[in-house]
Amino acid sequence: MSDSKAGAQIKCQNCGALFTRRKQAGRRPKYCSPPCRSSAFRERHAEPAPAAPTLAEFARETERIGQAVASRARMVAQTSALPVLTWPLEPLRHSVALQRELDDFIAVAVREALARGADWDEIAAVTSVSTSSLKNRYSRAQVARAVQARSRRRPRPPSAPAALLAMQMPSEAEAKAVEDAQWDAQDALARALSYLYRSSDKPVRAIAFEAGISPSYAYRLMTGERHPSWEAVRTFTLACGNDPDDLVDLWNAADGRPAPAAAVDYHLALAQFRSALRGLHLAEARPDPARLTSELPGASNNDARVVQTLLTAQRTTPAETLSWPVTAALTAALRGSQNRISQYWQTLRDTAPRPQPRIFTQAFG
């Protein structure tokens, strides 16, 4: 019987099942039911699924998300440790952001476990989720898209002249170290902005208005969901009543920018060194300098006075008297990059004025 007549058998172009043509008039049907027609339409218009990550890429992604989870957890801990006077939703917002990171971590961990030989039933037993739900929630295409979306949200890699890149390509270990340092700096910048907001005693809407940004964007800056422009950081910091210079180095590091070239002026080198340390101090919610120095190995009374002046006072101080072991210990206590701070410390030592030799009058007879 011809398929142009009613009652003819036709093969569905979506599921392959045979179905009977009901009407003779009109065009020849292609699908057996409306759901099959809709499914074929979605398949024709769907974006191609990204390639599934390799086992090594899964391992690297779990490490990256683990860093993000740790960052969110620190934000939650810092929020709960300080009184929240003007933004009662801040702990909830940080907790929701932490939950999203954990969800992504579980998704990638599930696919990594499958790639390593685990089966769906074993994963279901660990997660207490049915096998069918796991397959729907963590399909290869869904997790690959989530990994791709996360890669677009990461800080952009540091820029370098093309000639320099052509001369010396960074090794995998060096590239990983740069990326990790950039993540740490972005985390520190968000924590510093969050602390400035909470210590300002202003509603977030007032700060956003003064900074010329929306309240939702201000929230994202303080939770680390967005890497801000310097202008946004500057106006936000001014609206909170703080000196934007304290955040210059944190922002540069989060943006992937290297430490500035060696300063030739002592006062500029001192200002850069002081600014870098004060930014780290802000990110840690300004712990008591006296307590910090009391825990530094080998710190003298003079070191304690210098550190306190650097972190709290507005005037400059002869910070070049700090030894590198004390400076390195202080940087570690503030969870900063010792490689970055060492450049500022060395420049400060190199540009410090040399003491003039003292000549006594007795030498002339």
C-alpha positions in Angstrom: 0.0 0.0 0.0 1.4 3.4 -0.9 2.2 5.7 2.0 0.3 8.5 0.4 -3.0 6.8 1.3 -4.7 6.7 4.7 -3.7 3.6 6.6 -0.2 3.3 5.1 2.7 2.4 7.3 5.3 5.1 7.7 8.6 5.0 9.6 9.1 7.8 12.2 12.2 9.8 11.4 12.9 10.4 15.1 12.4 7.2 16.9 12.2 4.8 13.9 8.9 3.2 14.9 6.2 2.4 12.3 3.0 4.3 12.5 -0.2 4.5 10.5 -1.1 7.5 8.4 -4.5 8.7 9.5 -5.4 11.1 6.8 -4.9 11.0 3.1 -5.0 14.7 2.5 -2.0 17.0 3.2 1.7 16.4 3.3 3.2 13.0 4.3 3.9 13.0 8.1 7.4 12.4 9.3 6.9 11.8 13.0 4.7 9.4 14.9 3.7 11.9 17.6 4.1 15.5 18.8 6.8 14.5 21.3 8.9 13.0 18.6 8.4 16.1 16.5 9.5 18.3 19.4 12.5 16.0 20.1 13.6 16.2 16.5 13.3 20.0 16.5 15.4 20.3 19.7 18.1 18.0 18.2 18.3 20.1 15.0 18.6 23.4 16.8 20.7 22.3 19.8 24.3 23.5 20.1 26.9 20.8 19.7 27.9 19.4 23.1 31.5 20.3 24.0 34.1 17.6 24.0 34.2 15.6 27.2 37.3 16.5 29.4 40.1 13.9 29.6 41.0 12.2 32.9 43.9 14.7 33.4 41.5 17.6 32.8 39.0 16.2 35.2 41.7 16.0 37.9 42.8 19.6 37.2 39.2 20.8 37.3 38.5 19.2 40.7 41.6 20.9 42.0 40.4 24.3 40.6 36.9 23.9 42.0 38.4 22.7 45.3 40.2 26.1 45.5 37.0 27.9 44.8 35.2 25.9 47.5 37.9 26.8 50.0 37.6 30.4 49.0 33.8 30.4 49.5 34.2 28.6 52.8 36.7 31.3 54.0 34.1 34.0 53.0 31.4 32.2 55.0 33.8 31.9 58.0 34.8 35.5 57.8 31.2 36.6 57.5 30.1 34.7 60.6 33.1 35.9 62.6 32.1 39.6 62.3 28.9 41.3 63.2 26.7 42.1 60.2 25.0 45.4 60.8 23.7 46.6 57.5 23.4 43.5 55.2 21.6 40.7 56.9 21.5 38.6 53.7 25.4 38.5 53.4 25.8 35.1 55.2 23.0 33.6 53.1 24.5 34.9 49.9 27.9 33.5 50.6 26.4 30.2 51.7 24.4 29.9 48.4 27.6 30.7 46.4 29.4 28.0 48.4 26.6 25.5 47.6 26.9 26.2 43.9 30.7 25.5 44.0 30.0 22.3 45.8 27.4 21.2 43.2 30.0 21.8 40.5 32.6 19.9 42.4 30.2 16.9 42.8 29.3 17.0 39.1 33.0 16.9 38.0 33.9 14.3 40.7 31.1 12.0 39.4 32.4 12.1 35.9 36.0 11.6 37.1 34.9 8.6 39.1 33.3 7.1 36.0 36.4 7.8 34.0 38.5 6.0 36.6 36.3 2.9 36.4 33.5 3.3 38.9 30.0 2.5 37.9 26.7 4.3 38.4 25.5 1.9 41.1 28.7 2.5 43.2 28.3 6.3 42.8 24.6 6.0 43.8 25.5 4.2 47.0 28.0 7.0 48.0 25.7 9.9 47.1 22.4 8.3 48.2 20.9 9.4 44.9 19.1 6.9 42.5 21.0 5.8 39.5 18.5 7.2 37.1 18.7 10.6 38.8 22.5 10.6 38.6 22.5 9.8 34.9 20.0 12.6 34.2 21.8 15.1 36.4 25.4 14.3 35.5 25.4 13.3 31.9 28.6 13.7 29.9 27.2 16.7 27.9 25.9 18.5 31.0 29.1 18.2 33.0 31.2 19.2 29.9 29.1 22.4 29.5 29.4 23.2 33.2 33.2 22.9 32.9 33.3 25.0 29.8 31.1 27.7 31.5 33.5 27.7 34.5 36.5 28.2 32.2 34.8 31.4 30.8 34.4 32.8 34.3 38.0 32.4 35.3 40.4 35.4 35.5 42.1 36.0 32.1 45.7 34.9 32.0 48.4 37.5 32.5 49.3 39.3 29.3 52.9 39.3 28.0 54.6 40.7 24.9 54.4 38.3 21.9 58.2 38.4 21.5 58.7 37.3 25.1 56.2 34.4 24.7 58.0 33.3 21.6 61.3 33.3 23.3 60.3 31.4 26.4 57.0 29.5 26.8 56.1 28.9 30.5 56.2 25.3 31.6 53.0 23.5 32.8 54.1 23.9 36.4 54.9 27.6 36.0 51.5 28.2 34.3 49.8 26.4 37.1 51.6 28.5 39.7 50.6 31.7 38.0 47.0 30.6 37.8 46.9 29.5 41.4 48.4 32.9 42.5 45.8 34.7 40.4 43.0 32.7 42.1 44.4 33.5 45.5 44.6 37.2 44.7 41.1 37.3 43.4 39.9 35.6 46.5 41.8 38.1 48.7 40.5 41.1 46.8 36.9 39.9 47.3 37.5 39.4 51.0 39.0 42.8 51.3 36.1 44.5 49.6 33.7 42.5 51.8 35.5 43.6 54.9 35.5 47.3 53.8 31.8 47.2 53.3 31.1 45.6 56.7 33.3 48.1 58.5 31.8 51.1 56.7 28.5 50.9 58.6 26.6 51.9 55.4 23.8 50.0 53.5 25.0 48.3 50.4 22.7 50.4 48.3 24.3 53.6 49.6 27.8 52.3 48.8 26.7 51.1 45.4 25.1 54.5 44.7 28.3 56.4 45.7 30.5 54.0 43.7 28.3 54.4 40.6 27.5 50.6 40.4 24.4 48.6 40.9 23.7 46.8 44.3 23.7 43.4 42.6 27.2 44.2 41.0 28.4 45.2 44.5 27.3 41.9 45.9 29.2 40.1 43.1 32.3 42.0 43.8 32.2 41.0 47.5 31.5 37.4 46.8 34.2 37.1 44.1 31.7 36.3 41.4 33.0 39.1 39.2 36.5 40.4 38.6 36.0 44.2 38.7 37.6 47.0 36.8 40.0 49.1 38.8 37.6 52.1 38.6 34.9 49.9 40.3 37.3 49.0 43.0 38.5 52.5 43.5 35.0 54.1 43.8 33.8 51.2 46.0 36.8 51.7 48.3 36.3 55.4 48.5 32.5 54.9 49.2 33.6 52.7 52.2 35.9 55.5 53.5 39.2 53.8 52.7 42.3 54.6 50.7 42.1 52.9 47.2 46.0 52.7 47.2 45.7 49.8 49.7 44.0 47.7 47.1 46.2 48.5 44.1 48.5 45.5 44.3 45.6 43.1 45.2 43.8 44.2 42.1 46.9 44.0 39.9 47.6 40.5 41.1 44.0 39.4 40.6 44.1 40.8 37.1 47.2 38.8 36.3 49.5 41.8 36.2 53.1 41.3 37.4 54.6 43.5 40.2 55.6 46.9 38.8 59.2 47.3 37.6 61.7 48.3 40.1 61.1 51.8 41.4 64.1 54.3 41.3 62.7 56.4 44.1 62.8 55.3 47.7 59.5 56.9 48.7 57.7 55.3 45.8 59.2 51.9 46.7 58.2 52.4 50.3 54.6 53.3 49.3 54.4 50.2 47.0 55.7 47.9 49.8 53.4 49.4 52.3 50.4 49.2 50.0 50.9 45.6 49.2 51.1 44.6 52.8 48.1 46.7 53.8 46.0 45.1 51.0 46.8 41.6 52.5 46.0 43.0 55.9 42.6 44.1 54.7 41.8 40.7 53.1 42.4 39.1 56.5 40.0 41.5 58.2 42.8 43.6 59.7 44.0 41.3 62.5 45.8 43.0 65.4 49.4 43.9 64.3 50.7 43.2 67.8 49.3 39.7 67.7 50.7 39.2 64.3 54.3 40.2 65.2 54.2 38.2 68.4 53.8 35.1 66.3 56.5 35.9 63.8 59.7 33.9 64.5 62.8 36.1 65.1 60.8 39.4 65.2 62.5 42.0 67.4 60.8 44.9 69.2 61.9 47.2 66.4 60.3 44.8 63.8 57.1 44.9 65.8 57.0 48.7 65.7 57.8 48.8 62.0 55.1 46.3 61.1 52.5 48.2 63.2 53.4 51.4 61.6 53.2 49.9 58.1 49.8 48.3 58.7 48.0 51.0 60.7 49.7 54.5 60.6 49.4 57.0 57.7 53.0 58.2 58.0 55.9 56.4 56.4 58.4 54.3 58.3 61.9 53.0 57.7 60.6 49.6 56.6 63.9 48.7 54.9 65.1 47.6 58.4 62.8 44.6 58.2 64.8 41.5 57.4 63.5 39.1 54.7 62.8 36.2 57.1 60.5 38.5 59.2 58.9 39.9 56.0 58.4 36.4 54.6 56.8 35.2 57.8 54.5 38.2 57.9 53.5 37.6 54.3 52.7 34.0 55.1 50.6 34.9 58.1 48.6 37.2 55.8 48.3 34.5 53.2 50.1 36.6 50.5 52.5 35.7 47.7 56.0 35.7 49.0 57.4 35.9 45.5 55.4 39.1 44.9 56.2 40.7 48.2 59.9 39.8 47.8 60.1 42.1 44.7 58.8 45.1 46.7 61.1 44.3 49.6 64.2 44.0 47.4 63.4 47.3 45.6 62.9 49.0 49.0 66.3 47.8 50.2 68.0 48.8 46.9 66.6 52.3 47.0 67.0 53.0 50.7 69.3 55.9 51.5 72.7 54.8 52.6 73.9 56.1 56.0 76.6 58.7 55.7 79.9 57.7 57.5 80.6 59.6 60.7 83.9 61.4 60.8 85.0 62.6 64.2 86.9 65.9 64.6 89.8 64.1 66.4 90.7 62.5 63.0 91.9 65.9 61.8 94.2 66.5 64.8 
